[in-house]
Amino acid sequence: MQQEKMEASMSILIMSIASSAVMAMGLSPDPQTGQTSKDKQMARFNIDLLLVLQQKTKGNLTNDEAQFLENLISDLQIKYVSI
């Protein structure tokens, strides 16, 4: 069985950072351990990374990528406040 080659993209990068934030908020288990734990400082750091990415790529993303990033950041910020 041949392993599928993963293709790097802006969406994959955004989702990778977002999933780290979700795990740090204790909303999703760590895929390696199956355990959930909360680390608010790490969650905030990952959300801040997405904000930096948004700022530094402004004007260089497709409309879909920019909207995806904006919606994801908003969703994560709401989740962060609720924890």
Summary of the structure (lengths in Angstrom):
residues: 83
radius of gyration: 14.0
end to end distance: 42.3
largest distance: 44.2
contacts: 202
relative contact order: 0.18
helix: 63%
strand: 2%
